[in-house]
Amino acid sequence: MDPILLYGFPKGSSMGLVAALEWLGKPYLCRVDMMGEMRSPSYARINPRQETPVFVTEQGEVLTETMAIAAWLEARDVERRISFDPSSRQADRMHQLMAFVNTGFTAAFAPLWAALEAEAMEPAAKSVLRAFGTARVIERHDKLEAMIESRQFLIGERPTLADAVLVGVARWLDFHAVAEKSRWPKLAALRARLEADPAVLYATALEDGGSDPGTGSCKGHVALDELLARFGK
């Protein structure tokens, strides 16, 4: 069987993993999880934490967490399309940037998501959360801006797993209307290059229900009921 990626929708951070699979160029299947499905008891059979992403390997093993899925892809990237030799300086730098983006950078948005999604929360509490989250997001963007070097992408002249981990999250700045992205010129330029990349365009269109074939690596979508029947515990 082909590997299957379950990724969040709308505006899920795991959109970048679709782009990574496109860059890798190996067959895979996809499943878009709407918020209602992800929160259902049945979804908990495949991921008890009721989160995305989830990755089902060719052997039917279920992997969760972005970094674990990225490590699986890296280990199988024998042509080094989206990664580097594990003992190289570039690999160390890639892992460093991936860890930063996947932890503090992504987590900075948590108060903003909480304020947006908590329907019963008092307006004053939402305001406090939003102010706190805005300050954290700006501070993390300042840090990432300082880490970006004079290259086309985060590690070099081609996109890698580090760019994949970033691209799905970076767009949250606009979604939450935190600040103008031009405030961070290096990051804005990087985002522009990534968002114009064919694999990222494909991944974004896939979220919106598009039918563009991309590289042809994605062999289609699978139904959640079918996934649960085959891999749910």
N, C-alpha and C positions, 0 to 999 in steps of 0.2 A: 504494500500500500504506500501511497504518498503521504508525507507528513501533513498535518493539519494545524493551522494556526487559528485560534479563536482570539479575536481582537476587539477592543472596546469601541463603542459607537454611541453617541457622536463625540467627535474631538478626542478620541482615545489616544493616550500616549503610545500605545502599541502600533499605531499606524506606521511608525518607522520600521517596525519589524517586517511589514509587508514589503516596504522598499528594500530592506536588506535581502529578503528572499528573491526579489526581482534582480538585484545586483548579483546575487549568488548564481542565479540562472539554473536552479535545479527544480524539478517538479514539486508542487505542493498544492494543497487545498486550503480554502479559507472559510471562516464562519464569522459573520458580523453579529455581535451580541447587543441587542437593544437593552436599555436599562431595565425594562420590565422582565426580560428573560433572565438577565444576570442575577436579579434579586429573587427569583423564584426558588422554591425548595428543590425543584428538580435539578436546577443548575448546580446546586451544592453537591450533587453526586459526582460531578467531575472536578470541581474545585470548592471544597468546604468553606473557603474564605470568601467565595462569591465575588471574585475579582477577575479581571483580565490583565495580561494575556495568559492564555493556556496554549501549550504546544503538545500535540500528540505525535510521537515519533513513528518511524516506519514499523517498529516493533510493537506499537500500541502502548508504549509507556507515556504517562502523562507528566509533563513538566510545567511548573508554574514559576512566576517571577521573571521579570525582564532579563536580569543578569544571567540567570540559569539558562534561559533560552538563547541568549547571545553567546554564551560559552559553548553550547551545543553546536550552534552554527559555526563558530570559530574553529572548533575542533575538526569540522568536516569541510572546511574551506581549504582543500588541498592545493588549489590553484592560487590562493591568497588574493582573491578578488576583493574581499571586504575586511581583511585582517593582515597580519604580518607574522613572520617567524616568531614563535613564542619567546625565544631568547633574545630578540632584538630590542633596541631602545624604542623603536616605533611601537612595538607591542606594549611595552611598559607605559608609554605615553597614552596610547589608546585606552588601556585599562584605567589609568588615572582619570582621564576625562570622562569615560563612561561612568565611573563610580561617582564623580562629582555631580554629573547631570542626573543620575538615577537616585541620588540621595538628597542632598541639600537643595539643589536647584528645583527638582520636581516637588519636593516636600514644601517648598516655600509657597506653592499655590494652594496647599490644603485648606488654609482658612478661607480663601476665596471660594473654593468649591463648597465648603461647609455652609458659608453664608448664602450661596446661591441655591443649594439643594434643601436646606432645612426650612420647610414650609411653615412650621409652627413656631419658629424662633421669633422672639421679640425684635422689633426694628432696631432698638438701641444695641442689642447684642450683635445683630448683623452688622451694624455700623462699626462696632469695635473690631469684630473679626476682619472686616474688609480693610480697615485702616492698618491693622497688624499685618495682614497678608500682603497688602500693597507695599509696605515698607520692606518686608522680607524678600519679595520678588525683586524689587529694585536693587537691594543689596546683593542678592545672588547674581543678578545680571551684571552688576559692577564687577564682581569677582570673575565671572566667566569672560567678560570683555577683556580683562587683564590677562587671561590665560590664552587667548586666541593669538596665534602667531601669523606671520605674513605668508599664508599659503591659501590655496584655493578652498581646501576643506580643513577639518579640524587637525588631521595628522599629516596631510600631504596634498598631492595633486589629484587624488581620487577619493570619493566618499567611502567610508568604512563603517564598521559597527558603531563607532562613536557618533558619527553623524546620524545614523539611524536612531540611536537612543535619544538624540537631541531633537530631531525634526518634529516628532509628534508632540513634544512638550512645548517647544519654543512658540508655537502658534497660540498657546494659552495667554500670552501677553496681550495679544490683540482681542481675544475672546472676552477676557475680563476687563479690557480697556484700562490697563494699569498705567501705561505711559506710551508715548510714541516710540516705536522701535528705532527711529533715527537717533535717539539718545545714546545708543550703543552702536556706533558706525561699523565696527568690525563684525559684530554679531549680525547686524542688519544685512551686511553684504554677504555673509555666509548663508544666512537664511534665504536670501534672494537666489543664490546659486543652487541651494538644495531644493527650494520650492519650484525651480524651473527644470529640475532633473526629471527625465522621463519616468523613472521608477517612482519618484515621489508624486508626480502628477497622476500616475496610475493608481497608487495607493489612496490618494485623496479622492479620486473619482470613484474608486471601489466603495469607499465609505458612503458616497452619495448615490449609490445604486447604478453607477455607470457600467457599460458593457464593453469598454475598450479592452482588447485582449492583452495589452501590455507586452511583455517579452514572450508571452505564451507559456511561461512557467506555471502560472496559476491555472489549475485544471478545473476550476469552478468552485461553487459553494456547496456545503453539505448542510443538511437539516439538523437542528439541535436534537430532535428526537432520535435521529439515527446515531448521532454521537453518543448520546446517553445510553442507548441500547447496547452499543458496542464497547464503550469505555467507562461508563458510569459505574461507580462501586455500589 
